[in-house]
Every structure is written in structure tokens, then in C-alpha cells.
Amino acid sequence: MTGPRTNGAATPWQAPPLAPFQADETLPARVDVVVIGGGIAGVSTALFLARDGVSVALCEKGRIAAEQSSRNWGWVRKMGRDPRELPLMIESMGLWRQMDQMVDGETGFRQTGIVYLCRTEADMARREAWLEHARPFQLDSRIVRGEALDALLPGAALPWDGALYTESDGRAEPQLAAPAIAAGARKLGATVLTDCAVRGVETEGGRISGVVTEKGRIACAAVVLAGGAWSGLFCRGLGLRLPQLKVLSSVMRLQPFDGGPEPAAIGPGFAFRKRLDGGYTIANGTATVAEIVPDSFRYLMDFLPVLRMEWKDLRLRFGRRFFTEARLGRRWALDGVSPFERVRVLDPEPVAGVLDAAAGNLPRAYPVFRDRPYANRWAGLIDATPDAVPVISGVDRLPGLYIGTGFSGHGFGIGPGAGRLLADLVTGRAPIVDPTPFRYDRFSDGTRPRPMAGI
Ligand SMILES: Cc1cc2nc3c(=O)[nH]c(=O)nc-3n(C[C@H](O)[C@H](O)[C@H](O)COP(=O)(O)OP(=O)(O)OC[C@H]3O[C@@H](n4cnc5c(N)ncnc54)[C@H](O)[C@@H]3O)c2cc1C
């Protein structure tokens, strides 16, 4: 991982440290399934395939979890989700509860509750509307006000109107979880390769027959593409259209201290989540930056509905990334260096202004955070679909190809569930939930997918 850099801020820009992981050295000649990508979706898929007795090799171009899956806030939540995702998220929560035991490791999962703080009646009305959508799922989410809210998060300096609270939601440690799950998959016989970019696939009779990696070929009958922010480009190389854009989200880490709140919470201009080491992961609420790149034009019509809905939280920016992605997006040959090897780890610069604002907003709301030293800052590129719901699906046009991507900023929590569902789709087992909302074809069959309004 890169050493500390400063980008004009007192706190260094440094990617979060990843748990050590021992990868395999030797490429297998043949497996049943190759998983592309060592984020939470890919490692969970490999784990469940290996548990089902399927031979599997996972190829990661950089290090396990080095992109979104180690950079996120670490919230594991049902609350605030699109109802299309709720059945899968409920399953995923059950898997998180068993995960440490399943992999004989530490993912940091703890059930500590999540709180959405509301300053105004309009905020409350929005949260109450979500409760209505979630009612059929009989969650423990509820509105709390007054003393009940003070008991959950003592010491507020701002007068909250109330909050939406889910006691059974929780957190896990992004820098531990995917490496622990990958190690668990290896114990069950999966091969896990790092610094091993997949350049493309091979077919026979129109079906997947193998992958070409920078280290050689692996024959296989199925491929699961869990490439995060790279899945759209990988699909383009296969002649498949996957509308996907990236948004930049910045985070910082507060040093450990005693007496801070246990539940994670989000309020106007801040969000916090306690870490296993007693420190906090801090961000500026839902503020994100969308950089204008060639894909912004390519997929403009697909994303117009979400742009209309989210424009208040989104800052558009034009910069160097436009030219970097234009260069990377050119066609590549399977026997030459691919874009996936050119960028081992996406490590974008955090946006100083967004984080400085959060560092001011947080202690104004909860003075217990005043004058606490920050350790480091980083950012991640979130991959999003036009309806903010992932693709977890086979691809009819290319039998043997499965896609698990587009988690749109909330894939860490649902990752184990997504991995279970992908393994079910590949093996033909009865799927843990109805996969219809996640089908790849929704972008081409006239469905016109849209995000759910007001959640
Ligand atoms: C700042 C931030 C905060 C977030 N907060 C939360 C949160 O609190 N809760 C939550 O649920 N979600 C959150 N998310 C979203 C969550 O992190 C992602 O949805 C999730 O990690 C996506 O996992 P993934 O496995 O799909 O992708 P990734 O973790 O990005 O992994 C994809 C991997 O594929 C590899 N890869 C790509 N192409 C190739 C190739 N051709 N060959 C080999 N390897 C390849 C990449 O190197 C990468 O490691 C947040 C994201 C960010 C950035």
C-alpha cells in the first residue's frame, strides 16, 4: 500500500491498512469456476462455492479488499435499503452473524445498532415513509425521540427532531472482513491469487471455456465477474453493455478514545462508526463527488432519473480522470497488458473540503468528538447502477458468465448474501432469495430501471 501523502490537509492521505493475507502462488490449469475480483462480493462467492464442494479460483488484480471493500464505512444495515434489496440483506445479516465461525477468523461484525438522526419534520417524514415500505419485512426499525434518543446517543448539542433506529443493524471491519473470508475460502480448498488480473474470457461453442490472466490461462466452465468499479469496462471488452458509473466518497479515521457512542449514526454533514480498535470512521453524510468521464456521456440517459433525484448531494467535477479513463478504455489484446494491470489499486485522492466540513459538523452535534486527533484520510470510488440496485445474475448472451456488481454504495453489508446468491445461481441450487430484481437484462429489456424515490 502507498505511504502517507498530504493533499493540503493536516491529516495524511493514506489508504487504510489491510489485514495480512497469504495468497496462492500457482495458477491451477482447470477449475469449475473462476471468480474475478477479491472484494467482499468475490470472496463471499468463492467461500460459498468452496463450501458447496465446487473447485474455484479467485483472481484479484491487486490485493484482497484493496478497493471499495476496505475503504467503506463498515455499516451493515437493513435500514434505509430499497425494498428490492431487503430479502437479500436479511439473509446477509444472518450470514454475518455466523461468518467468524464459518471462516474461523475475525470480520469485526458486531450488532451495535444504527441511528439516522433527523433535524426537521421533513427528514422525519422521509424516514417514516421508508418504515412504511419496510413494514412487510417486519424489521425492528422504529422512530425514537427525546429521552429514548438521548439514551442511545448521549450528549447531543443539537436539538434533534427524532431518529430512525434499527437495533439489529451493526458494523464490521472493512480492513479485516474480506481478507478473513478469503482465508476461509482457501481453508476449504479455493485458490486465491493476487496481482493476477483477468484480461478476458475464452469461449467454445458460445459458452465460457476459460479466462486469460496476466499469469496464464485457467480453463473453467463458469466465470463470476465481481470486479467492482471495473466490471463495466470488463463487460465492454466482452461486447456486453453494463451501465455503471463511479462516485467518489471520502473518509477519515479518528484515533481511539474512551467514552464515545457505540451505535453508528448519520446526521446533517457527518457520519460516524465506532471501530474495533476504539477509534471511529468519519465521513460527511451522503456528500459525494461525481467526476465527469467518458462513461458519463455513454450512460447519461440511463442515469438521468438518479441524477435528478440525487443532484443535491452530488458535486460534479471535471478533471484528470476523464483523460485517464479515456486512455484505459481503449481496446486491449489478451496477450498484452490490460487496463486492469495498469491500475493495480484504485486509490483516489480524498476531497479535503468535504472532510474538513465533516470534521467541523461532528463536534458541533456531539462534543465528545471535539479535539480528537485524526489518523488518516482516504477515498474510494463507488460503482453505481442506474437504479442503485446491484446486478446478481447470469448473462443469457454468454452462457457460463455471471455478474455480481453495481452495489451502489451499500455492498459491504449485502456482500455475504450476494456471494451466497451468486454461488446458488452458478451451481443451480435453489436461490436463497428471488433473484429477479437483480437481473442483468433489466437494462436492455425495456424495463427502464429507476432508483426508489425518497429512501
Ligand atoms: C467510502 C465508501 C463508503 C462505503 N460505505 C459502505 C457502508 O458503510 N456499508 C456498505 O454496505 N457499503 C458501503 N460502501 C460500498 C461498499 O464498499 C461496496 O459496495 C462493496 O465493497 C463492493 O464490493 P465489490 O466486491 O463489489 O467491489 P470491490 O471491493 O471494489 O472489489 C472489486 C475487486 O475486483 C478487482 N478487479 C476488478 N477487475 C479485475 C480484473 N479484471 N481482474 C482481477 N481483479 C479485478 C479490483 O481490484 C477489486 O479489488 C462504501 C463504499 C465506499 C467507497
PDBQT file of the ligand as one rigid body, heavy atoms in Angstrom, charges set to zero:
ROOT
HETATM    1  C1  LIG A 501     -16.245   5.485   1.076  1.00  0.00    +0.000 C 
HETATM    2  C2  LIG A 501     -17.204   4.343   0.941  1.00  0.00    +0.000 A 
HETATM    3  C3  LIG A 501     -18.125   4.091   1.959  1.00  0.00    +0.000 A 
HETATM    4  C4  LIG A 501     -18.996   2.993   1.865  1.00  0.00    +0.000 A 
HETATM    5  N1  LIG A 501     -19.742   2.649   2.958  1.00  0.00    +0.000 NA
HETATM    6  C5  LIG A 501     -20.460   1.479   2.945  1.00  0.00    +0.000 A 
HETATM    7  C6  LIG A 501     -21.106   1.009   4.119  1.00  0.00    +0.000 A 
HETATM    8  O1  LIG A 501     -20.995   1.591   5.187  1.00  0.00    +0.000 OA
HETATM    9  N2  LIG A 501     -21.853  -0.113   4.035  1.00  0.00    +0.000 N 
HETATM   10  C7  LIG A 501     -21.981  -0.812   2.873  1.00  0.00    +0.000 A 
HETATM   11  O2  LIG A 501     -22.722  -1.802   2.835  1.00  0.00    +0.000 OA
HETATM   12  N3  LIG A 501     -21.304  -0.429   1.751  1.00  0.00    +0.000 NA
HETATM   13  C8  LIG A 501     -20.543   0.685   1.766  1.00  0.00    +0.000 A 
HETATM   14  N4  LIG A 501     -19.837   1.083   0.665  1.00  0.00    +0.000 N 
HETATM   15  C9  LIG A 501     -19.942   0.288  -0.554  1.00  0.00    +0.000 C 
HETATM   16  C10 LIG A 501     -19.130  -0.984  -0.474  1.00  0.00    +0.000 C 
HETATM   17  O3  LIG A 501     -17.808  -0.711  -0.052  1.00  0.00    +0.000 OA
HETATM   18  C11 LIG A 501     -19.121  -1.616  -1.868  1.00  0.00    +0.000 C 
HETATM   19  O4  LIG A 501     -20.437  -1.694  -2.390  1.00  0.00    +0.000 OA
HETATM   20  C12 LIG A 501     -18.537  -3.029  -1.814  1.00  0.00    +0.000 C 
HETATM   21  O5  LIG A 501     -17.310  -3.040  -1.116  1.00  0.00    +0.000 OA
HETATM   22  C13 LIG A 501     -18.359  -3.525  -3.240  1.00  0.00    +0.000 C 
HETATM   23  O6  LIG A 501     -17.704  -4.767  -3.179  1.00  0.00    +0.000 OA
HETATM   24  P1  LIG A 501     -17.233  -5.445  -4.521  1.00  0.00    +0.000 P 
HETATM   25  O7  LIG A 501     -16.636  -6.738  -4.135  1.00  0.00    +0.000 OA
HETATM   26  O8  LIG A 501     -18.365  -5.430  -5.494  1.00  0.00    +0.000 OA
HETATM   27  O9  LIG A 501     -16.153  -4.431  -5.141  1.00  0.00    +0.000 OA
HETATM   28  P2  LIG A 501     -14.672  -4.058  -4.690  1.00  0.00    +0.000 P 
HETATM   29  O10 LIG A 501     -14.479  -4.100  -3.234  1.00  0.00    +0.000 OA
HETATM   30  O11 LIG A 501     -14.357  -2.766  -5.363  1.00  0.00    +0.000 OA
HETATM   31  O12 LIG A 501     -13.801  -5.220  -5.290  1.00  0.00    +0.000 OA
HETATM   32  C14 LIG A 501     -13.662  -5.434  -6.688  1.00  0.00    +0.000 C 
HETATM   33  C15 LIG A 501     -12.282  -6.026  -6.890  1.00  0.00    +0.000 C 
HETATM   34  O13 LIG A 501     -12.189  -6.516  -8.222  1.00  0.00    +0.000 OA
HETATM   35  C16 LIG A 501     -10.853  -6.349  -8.642  1.00  0.00    +0.000 C 
HETATM   36  N5  LIG A 501     -10.829  -6.447 -10.107  1.00  0.00    +0.000 N 
HETATM   37  C17 LIG A 501     -11.516  -5.665 -10.988  1.00  0.00    +0.000 A 
HETATM   38  N6  LIG A 501     -11.278  -6.067 -12.250  1.00  0.00    +0.000 NA
HETATM   39  C18 LIG A 501     -10.447  -7.116 -12.188  1.00  0.00    +0.000 A 
HETATM   40  C19 LIG A 501      -9.851  -7.959 -13.152  1.00  0.00    +0.000 A 
HETATM   41  N7  LIG A 501     -10.079  -7.796 -14.470  1.00  0.00    +0.000 N 
HETATM   42  N8  LIG A 501      -9.038  -8.956 -12.733  1.00  0.00    +0.000 NA
HETATM   43  C20 LIG A 501      -8.812  -9.161 -11.407  1.00  0.00    +0.000 A 
HETATM   44  N9  LIG A 501      -9.347  -8.367 -10.435  1.00  0.00    +0.000 NA
HETATM   45  C21 LIG A 501     -10.156  -7.369 -10.828  1.00  0.00    +0.000 A 
HETATM   46  C22 LIG A 501     -10.465  -4.995  -8.083  1.00  0.00    +0.000 C 
HETATM   47  O14 LIG A 501      -9.085  -4.830  -7.989  1.00  0.00    +0.000 OA
HETATM   48  C23 LIG A 501     -11.177  -5.007  -6.736  1.00  0.00    +0.000 C 
HETATM   49  O15 LIG A 501     -10.317  -5.408  -5.692  1.00  0.00    +0.000 OA
HETATM   50  C24 LIG A 501     -18.974   2.183   0.698  1.00  0.00    +0.000 A 
HETATM   51  C25 LIG A 501     -18.064   2.440  -0.317  1.00  0.00    +0.000 A 
HETATM   52  C26 LIG A 501     -17.147   3.487  -0.183  1.00  0.00    +0.000 A 
HETATM   53  C27 LIG A 501     -16.134   3.710  -1.265  1.00  0.00    +0.000 C 
ENDROOT
TORSDOF 0
